Amino acid sequence: MSVFVPKSSLEGLEWPAITEGRTRALMAVQHQLEHSQWWSPKDIKAKQFRQLGHLVAHAYRTTPFYKERLEAAGLDPKGRITVKQWEKIPLLRREDIQKAGKTLHSAKVPPSHGKIGGIFTSGSTGKPIHALRTRLFMFFFDSITLRDHYWQGFDVTKKLAAIRSSKKGDAPYPDGGKGHWGNITGATPGAGNAVTLNLLCTAKEQVDWLQRQNPEYILTLPSNFRQLAEYCLENKIKLPNLRKGQTISEAVSPAVRDICREAWGVELCDIYSAREAGYLALQCPDHGHYHAQSEVTMVEVLNDEGKACEPGEMGRVVVTPLHNFAMPLLRYDIGDYAEAGEDCPCGRGLPVLKRVIGREQGMLVLRSGEKVTTLLGSGDIKKFLGLAPVRQYQFVQKDLETIEVRLAAKRKIKKKEEDSIKEWLTAKYGCPFTVTFVYLDEIEKGPSGKYHDFICEVKT
């Protein structure tokens, strides 16, 4: 099976390939990842802490926020850090990031880490943040993408249908748009046979498009997979070429996996990631649980006392991207919960997350009964935050006609700003609703202990 065979840079040489530049660097890192995944947990952790020493020392020297925070914890890092010192660092919460603002930004990012870019994200928490990422951070993101392709046996010369963008006007029905497997496949002969469709399209439109495209792979959200599978079962529709589905952005329930097997006879493989933190875990190629991507991210699962969970225990997910020197996120409480797992029978030493919970995105129900995703992209969040001084938000669909907007604001919201939010909602979801507003000092967490930026109370 062809997975990823880079294009050679030398004339007349196809295989084995000799590459240059970024592709050479990606393949060099991939060679290291192929070995490090089999190291012992002890050796992996030791390497993580060597990298953490550099990151923590950089954060202390170049960011006002961490200089103050680390000194308050009794730390004055000099390039090495112990487990006991690490555990003294307080957890970083989304409200801390909001309050810290630019004091979290490094004043001196190493030039070799490349260009700095920014993204907006709220996840499903309703607490928007602006995060900085370097080109080096994105390089490692592409490296783990390539690992995922290897683990899951993807043939990048086959067709991928990606239904993930909710940006208005992006890859609209009926034709959709052209896409690619990712930055890592740009130098692969025959790669790039990918197509895209907007996530806001109805299940009927998506299935019609998928039938015409007849892809080998589909990438979309678990909630969207569920509605696609339900539609196909109800209408006795098959996707004959489909080999596997890739899920992103939400937790995958056993029920979603089961209905995809029933509808199309395929398995789902999942990615656990975050815009601001990168890859957190990939589904094991041999089992249903996840392996933390320890080469790029420190992943901790902590109980209520702040101690590491034992296998079988549920706790909060705390992450630290190891290579983002533009805006270090040390012990970032990402707002998710996971169950710690036993060592994997596959032999990989990467830590195991038995399951990840609390990331499922609510679906908006239209008057027709169709359901559409409510996922907000970085551009959506940026535009929304420009309408009013919002600190925290939550949208609640009360019925087929009404959306309640719950806001925790920095000051009293003006009537003109409310009208702008109503217009934004109508444009975002393509359907007029009666919009009501509720103002709160703080939006409470749900039963799972997590915030949700969209809740649907419509019974279907």
N, C-alpha and C positions, 0 to 999 in steps of 0.2 A: 504493500500500500504506500502510495506517495503521500508523505505528510509535509515535510518542509525540506526541499532540496534547493539551497541557494544557487543563484546564477554566478558562474565563474566570471572573474574580471579579465581573464587572459584569453586572447583570441585562439580559437581552435580547441579550447579545453572546456569540456562540459562536465565530466565526472571522473574522479573526485574534484570538486570545485575548489578553486583558490579565490578568495574574496578580498575586498578592500573596505576601508572605512567603517561605517556603522554596522554593516552586515558582518564583517569580520569580528567586531566587538561583541555583537549579539551571539554569534556562534561560540566565541571563546567563553562567554558567561554561561551559555547553555551546557558546554562541556563541564564546567564546574558544578552546575546544578545537577547534572546527571550523577555526579559522584556524591555531592553533599546530602542528597536526599536519603542516602543509605548510611550516613554516619549515625553514631549512637546519639540518643537524646542529650547525653552529657556533653559530647563534643560539639553538638550544634549550639547548645546553650552557651558554652564557653566562647565560641566565635561570636555569637550575638552580643555578649557583654563586652568583647573587645571593640566591636563597632559602636555599641552604646557609649563607651567611654569617649570616643571621638565626638559623637553627637552631643552628649551632655556637656562636655567641655566647651564646644562651640556655642551651644545655647547660653551657657553661663557668661561667656566672654562677649557675645554680640547681641543679646536680646535683653532689654531692661526687665521684661516680665520674668524671665527665668533667673536672672541674677538675684532679684528680690526673693523669688519663690525658693530657690535652692539654698540661699543663705538662711532663710527662715526655717528650712528643714535641717540646718546644721551642716550643709554640704558646701565644700569649696573644691570642686572637681579639678583634677590636674591631668586628665586624659585616661584615667582608669576609674572604674566604679565597681563596687561589690554588690552582691545580691542584697545585703542588709541596707546599704546606702540607697539602692534603687527603691526598695520598699518604703523608704522614708519620704519619697517624692509624692506629694498629694496628687490625687486623680484630677485630671483636667476635664472640666465639663463644658458643654456648649455655651452655657451662660458665661463661663470664664473667658472663652474665646471672644464672645460678643463684647464683653466689658473691656478686655485687654486691647482690642483693636490693633493698631500698628506697633504696640510695645511687644507683640509676639513676633514681629518681623525682624529677621536678622539684619544688622547694619553692615555686615561684611560677609556676603556669601562667597565661597571660593569661586573664582572666575571659571575654573575648569568644570564646574557643575552646570554651566550653560545658562541659557535664557530662562527668565522667571516669568511664569504666567499665573493668572488668577482664575478661580472658579467660585461660583456661588452654589451652596448646597443646603438643603434642610433635611435630607433623608426623609424619614417619616416622622420626624420629631416636631416639626412646626417651629423650630428655633433656627432661623437662617444664619449661616456664617459665610464669611469670605475667606478662602484659603489660598495660599501661594504654593506653587509647585515648580521645581526646577526641571530643566531638560534631563538631567541625570535621573531624577525621580521617574520621569516618563520613560526613560530608557529601561529602567528596571521593571516598569509596568509592562512594557513590550516583551521583556525577557520571560516574565511569568505567563504572559499570553501564549508565547511559544511553547513553554512547558506544558500548558494546558492542552494545546494542540497535540503534542506528543502523547501525553497521558491518555487522552480520549481517543486517539487514533484517527483524528480528523484528516481527511484527504482534501487539501486546500485547492486541488484542481477541480473539485466538484462544486456544485452550486450551493451557496448559503443564502437563505432568505432571512433577513434581519428585520424584525418588527419591534423597534425600540424607541424611536424618536417621536416625541409628542409635540414637537415644534409646529406651529400652525403653518400650513403650506408646504411642509417638508415631505417629499415622496408621497403625494396624494394618490388616492384611488382614482381611476382604475389601473393606471400604468405603473405607479410607484417610481422608484428611482434606481440608479446604479450605485453599488457600494463596493466594498472590498473586505477581505478577511481581516484586515488590520495592517498596521504599519510594518509588521515583521514579515509579511509575505510579499512586499513590493518588489523584492529582488528574486522572486521564485518564478521560473518559467511555467506558464499555464495557470498561474494563480490569479486571483482577483475576480473570479466568476461569482460575484455576489450581487444580490438585489435587495432593495429596501422598500418598506411600506410604512406609512404613518400609523402609529399605535392608536390614534383616535378613530381609525376606521372601525366600522361595525364588524361583528363576527362574520356576517354574510359576505361583506365586501372582502374581508381578509381571506376567507376560504375560497372565494371565487378567484382571487389573485393567486393564491397558493396553487390552485388546480392548474392555472395557466402556466405558472412558473415551474411546477413539479420539482422542487428542490430535494437534494439529499439531506440537507440539514436546515433546521429552523432555530433561530435565536430570538427569544422574547421573554416576557415576564411570566412567572408561574400562573398568576391570575388570568393572563391572556391565553396561555396554553389551555387552561381549564375551559374557558368559554369556547375556544376553537374546537377542542375535543368534543365538548357537549354538542356543538352545532353539527359536527361531522357525524356523530352517532345518531342524532335525531334525523338527519337527512341522508343517512347511509352513504356518506362520502368517504372515499379512500384517497390517500396520498401515496401512490405506489412506489415512488422513488425514495421516500423518506427513510433515513438510516438512524438518525438520532436527533434529540432536541437539546439545546443548551439554554439554561435558565439563568437569569440575572435579576438583581435589584430586590427580590423578595425571598422570604423563606419558602421552601418547597415542601408541601405536605405529602404524606403517603397517598392521600386521596388523589392529588394531582398526578402523581406518578402512575397510579393505577388506571386512571381514566385515559391517559395517553397510551398506555399499553393496550387498553381495550379498543381505543379508536383506531390506532395505527400500528400497534405491535412494536413500538419503539421505547427505548429507555431515555430518561432525561439525565443529563449531567449538569451539575450546578456550580456556579462561581459565587463566592462570598467576597464582596469588595465594597469600597466606599470611595466616592469622588475625592474626598480630602485625604484619605489614608491609603488608597491604592488597593492592591490585592491583600486579602486577609487569609483566605483559605480556598482550596480547590477540592472538589470531590475526588476521593481516591478512585483510581481507575479500576480497582479490584473489589471495592466495597462501597456501601452507600454513605458512609460517613465522610468527614472532611479532614484534610491535612492543612494545618497552619503553614503559611509560606514564610518560614522562619528566616530565610536568607534575605528577605526584604522588609519584614514586619515582625516585631515582637508582639505576640498575642497572649494576653493573660485572661483567664476566666476566674473571677474572684467572687467569694461569698460575701455575706453582709458584714463580716468582720475584716474584709479586705485581704483575706488569705486565699491562696490558690485552691481552687476546688479539686477535690479528689474525683477519680473516674466515677461517673454516675451522678455527680452533683451538678445542679444548675446554678449558674452565676452570671454576673454582668461581664460583658466583653470589654476589655481595656486593651488598646492597641498603641503601638509606637512605630511609625514608619522610620526605618533605620537610615534612610539616605536623603531625606528632605531637609536640607540645611537652610532653606529660605524661610521656612516657618515651622520650626520644630514642634511636634505634638508629642510631648512626653507623658505617657500613661493617660491617654485620651479615652475617657468613658464614652464610647460611641453610641450608647443608648440601646444596645441589643443585649439579648440573653442567649446563652448557649449551654449545652451540657458537655462537660469534659468527658473524654473517652479513654479507654485502655489503649496500650500500645497496639499498633495495627499488625495483623497477621501478614500483611504484604511485605513487612520487613523494613519499611521506611521509618527513619527515626524522627520524622517531622511530627510534632504534637497533633493529637487527634481531637477534633470536635465531633461528638457523636451526632449532635443536631444543633441547628441554629433556629431560634424562634424570635417572633416579634417584629418581622420585617414586612409582613404582608400589606400590600397597598389596597385601600378601599376602592371600589368601583362605583362610578356614577351611573345611575339608571335613568335612561331616557324615557320619554312618554311612550315610545313604541315598545318598551320592554328591553331594548338593547342595552348592553352595558359597555362603557368605555373607561379606559384607564384615567386615573387622576394624577399620574406621575408628573411632577414638575421638573423641567430641565433647568440648567443653570441660567439660561436666558430668561425663562419664565420668572424665576425667583428674583433676578436682578430687576426686571421690569416691575414686578409687584412691589418690591421694596422701595422703588422710586415713586410710588403713588402716595404713600403716607408713612409717617414715622412708626413703623410696626416693629415691635420687639419679639412678639410671638403670635402665631396665628393658627387657626384650625377651621376647616370648612366642614359643615355637617349638612348632609342632604336629609331634610326632614320628611319630604314626600316628593312626588313626581314634579311638583311645581315650585318647591321652596328650598333654598340653600341658606343656612344660617352661618354667618361669618363671625367667629369668635376671635377677638383681638385683645392682646395685651400691648398697649401702646406707650410710647415715650411721653406723649401728651394727649390732650383731647383731640379726637379726629374731627375735622371739619366736614360740613355737608358736601362740599365740592370734592373732597377726598373720598368720601363714601361713594359718590356718584362715579368716580373714576374706577373704584374697585368693582362696582357693579358692571361697568362696561368691560373691564378686564375679564371678569368671570364669564360674561356672555361670549366674548371673543375667544376665550380659551376653550370653552366646552361646546361652542357652536349652537347653543340653544338658550333661549331666554328663560330666566328663572326669576321668581320673586326672591329678592335678596334682603334678609334681615340682619341686623348687627347686634351683637352682645359684647359688652366690654367687661373685661376681667382684669384683676391685678396679676393673676397667674393662671395659666391653663393647666388643669390638673392632669395627672397621668391616668392612663387606662388601667384596667384590672391586671394586665401583665406587667405593670410598672413602667410602661413606656408611653411616650407621646405618639399621637397619630395626627398627621396634618389633614387627613380626610376621613370622615366617618359617614357611612351610609346607613340610615335608619329605615330605608325602604324595604319592606318584606317582599321577597320574590320567590 
